[in-house]
């Protein structure tokens, strides 16, 4: 049986508020994360991703509080990332109510963290987040970046994705820094390139702007499509995206709207 494509909302959290910009700059306040999480859950989103873009130790308590409050309110999978540096950080987030934890910079610094995390908590809990952009000097033409895409990590993005899969991560959150916040469509070439070398789920992130942007990402190989601004500022609904995908013959998960019974 083919699993339905997941539609995911991303909440970039800074000092306890949801914000959105381009490459993490020019940030606009988009609301309270718990309120948005409940709203999106009621409107039929499949999963939520919280990214603490401050990613400093001083914000960890804020993130844990947001996770606890959200986990008590919504009953859909919740992935949390940003500032995750150790197995203990992962443990704290899972205990606070996260279903999955996304790891980025710390894994670049010490790849074995991915293996240790997968062995302790299970692959299904561990997501490798890759902020990638075009770097012609890399073998694949795609490089891994840090600091909101402003700094090269000196890694080939495809090789890094392959390494992450080999170390046991359950899925890859692939964010195109070239497309992030631009609303010009997902990076189909990048999605397709990663899809050819890993056999774990790939979440496409970065670039969603129109209803017509989502199906091509799935056709390129994404198992899930993630967006932020189009949801935060009321441009698109989860139901409209799922209806469009279904109309193109792409299996989706049923929309569960608050107050209505679903299968």
C-alpha positions in Angstrom: 0.0 0.0 0.0 1.4 3.4 -1.0 1.7 5.8 1.9 0.1 9.2 1.4 2.3 12.2 0.9 2.7 14.3 4.0 2.0 18.0 4.1 4.1 19.7 6.8 4.0 23.1 8.3 7.3 24.6 9.6 7.4 26.9 12.5 10.7 28.9 12.8 10.7 29.9 16.5 12.8 32.8 17.8 12.6 33.7 21.5 9.2 31.9 21.7 7.6 33.5 18.6 7.1 32.2 15.1 9.0 34.2 12.5 9.6 34.0 8.8 12.0 35.7 6.4 14.4 34.9 3.5 17.4 32.8 4.5 16.5 33.6 8.1 16.9 37.3 7.5 14.3 40.1 7.4 12.2 38.2 10.0 8.5 38.9 10.4 6.5 37.9 13.4 4.0 35.3 12.4 2.4 34.5 15.8 2.5 32.3 18.9 3.8 28.8 18.1 1.3 26.9 20.2 -1.7 28.8 18.8 -0.5 28.3 15.2 0.2 24.6 15.9 -3.4 24.1 17.2 -4.8 26.1 14.2 -2.8 24.1 11.7 -3.7 20.8 13.4 -7.4 21.7 13.2 -7.1 22.6 9.6 -5.6 19.3 8.5 -1.8 19.5 8.5 -0.1 16.1 8.7 2.9 17.1 10.8 4.6 20.1 12.4 8.3 21.0 12.5 9.6 23.5 15.1 13.0 25.0 14.4 14.6 27.1 17.1 16.5 29.5 14.9 18.1 31.2 17.8 19.7 27.9 18.6 21.5 29.0 21.8 21.5 27.4 25.2 19.6 30.4 26.6 16.7 29.5 24.5 16.5 25.8 25.2 14.1 26.3 28.1 11.9 28.3 25.9 11.9 25.6 23.3 11.1 22.8 25.8 8.2 24.9 27.1 6.8 25.4 23.6 7.2 21.6 22.9 5.5 20.7 26.1 2.6 23.0 25.6 2.2 22.0 21.9 2.4 18.3 22.6 -0.4 18.7 25.2 -2.6 20.4 22.6 -2.1 18.6 19.3 -1.9 15.0 18.4 0.0 14.9 15.2 3.8 14.2 14.8 6.0 17.0 16.0 9.7 17.3 14.9 11.9 19.8 16.8 15.3 21.1 15.8 17.8 23.9 16.3 20.6 24.0 18.8 20.6 20.2 19.2 24.1 19.4 20.2 24.1 16.1 22.1 22.2 12.9 22.9 21.1 14.6 26.1 19.5 17.4 24.1 17.6 14.9 22.1 16.5 13.0 25.2 15.2 16.3 26.7 13.2 17.2 23.6 11.6 13.7 23.3 10.7 13.7 27.0 9.1 17.1 26.5 6.8 15.6 23.8 8.7 15.8 20.5 8.2 12.7 18.3 11.3 13.4 16.2 14.4 15.5 16.6 16.1 17.3 13.7 19.9 17.6 13.8 22.0 19.9 11.6 25.2 21.7 12.6 26.1 19.3 15.4 26.1 16.4 13.0 28.4 18.2 10.7 30.8 18.7 13.5 30.5 15.1 14.8 28.7 12.7 12.4 28.8 9.9 15.0 26.1 11.8 16.9 23.6 10.6 14.2 24.6 6.9 14.8 24.5 7.3 18.6 21.1 9.0 18.5 19.6 6.4 16.1 20.9 3.5 18.2 19.6 5.0 21.4 16.2 6.3 20.3 15.5 4.5 17.1 16.0 5.7 13.5 12.3 6.8 13.3 13.1 9.6 15.8 16.1 11.1 14.1 16.0 13.5 11.2 19.0 14.9 9.4 18.4 18.5 8.4 20.5 19.6 5.4 20.7 23.2 4.4 22.0 22.9 0.9 22.7 25.3 -2.0 24.5 25.2 -5.3 28.3 25.0 -5.0 29.9 24.4 -8.4 33.1 23.2 -6.8 31.4 20.3 -5.1 31.3 16.9 -7.0 27.5 16.9 -7.2 27.2 20.7 -7.6 25.4 21.0 -4.3 27.1 21.9 -1.0 26.1 21.9 2.7 25.8 25.2 4.4 25.5 26.5 8.0 24.5 29.9 9.5 21.3 30.3 7.4 23.1 29.4 4.1 25.8 32.0 4.5 28.7 29.7 5.3 29.8 26.6 3.4 30.4 23.5 5.5 32.8 22.2 2.9 30.7 19.1 2.4 29.1 17.7 -0.7 25.3 17.7 0.0 24.6 14.4 -1.8 27.6 12.6 -0.1 26.4 14.0 3.3 22.8 12.8 2.7 24.2 9.3 1.9 26.4 9.4 5.0 23.4 10.3 7.2 21.4 7.5 5.8 24.2 5.0 6.4 24.5 6.3 10.0 20.9 5.4 10.6 18.8 8.6 10.4 15.1 7.9 9.6 14.6 10.8 7.1 16.2 13.8 5.6 14.8 17.3 5.8 16.3 18.9 2.6 16.1 22.6 2.6 17.2 24.5 -0.5 18.9 27.7 0.7 18.7 29.0 -2.9 14.9 28.8 -2.8 14.2 29.4 0.9 11.6 32.2 1.3 11.6 33.0 -2.4 8.3 31.4 -3.2 9.4 30.5 -6.7 9.0 26.7 -6.3 10.9 23.8 -4.8 14.4 22.9 -6.0 13.4 20.0 -8.2 16.9 19.2 -9.3 18.2 19.0 -5.8 15.3 16.8 -4.6 15.8 14.4 -7.5 19.5 14.2 -7.0 19.1 13.2 -3.3 16.2 10.8 -4.1 18.5 8.8 -6.4 21.1 8.1 -3.6 19.0 7.4 -0.5 16.1 5.1 0.2 14.8 6.9 3.3 12.0 9.5 3.2 13.0 13.0 1.9 11.1 16.1 3.1 11.3 18.9 0.5 11.7 22.4 2.0 12.3 25.8 0.6 10.5 27.7 -2.2 6.8 26.9 -1.9 4.7 29.8 -3.1 1.9 28.5 -5.3 -0.5 25.6 -5.2 1.2 24.3 -8.4 4.6 24.0 -6.7 3.8 21.0 -4.5 3.1 18.2 -7.1 6.4 18.7 -9.0 8.3 18.3 -5.7 6.6 14.9 -5.1 7.2 13.9 -8.7 10.8 14.7 -8.3 11.0 12.3 -5.3 9.9 14.0 -2.1 7.9 11.9 0.4 6.7 15.0 2.1 6.4 18.7 1.3 7.1 21.4 3.9 6.2 25.1 3.8 6.0 28.0 6.2 5.1 31.5 4.8 2.3 30.3 2.6 0.5 29.0 5.7 1.5 31.7 8.2 0.2 34.5 6.0 -2.9 32.7 4.6 -1.8 32.2 1.0 -2.7 28.5 0.9 -4.5 25.9 3.0 -3.6 22.3 3.7 -6.9 21.1 2.2 -6.3 22.9 -1.1 -2.8 21.4 -1.4 -4.0 17.9 -0.7 -6.9 18.3 -3.1 -4.5 19.5 -5.8 -2.2 16.6 -5.2 -5.0 14.0 -5.1 -6.4 15.5 -8.3 -3.1 14.8 -10.0 -3.2 11.1 -8.9 -0.8 11.6 -5.9 -1.9 9.7 -2.8 -2.4 12.0 0.3 -3.5 11.6 3.8 -7.1 12.4 4.6 -7.7 15.9 5.9 -8.9 15.6 9.5 -10.7 18.9 10.3 -11.6 19.7 13.9 -15.2 18.8 14.7 -15.5 16.3 11.9 -15.1 12.6 12.0 -12.6 11.1 9.6 -11.5 7.6 8.7 
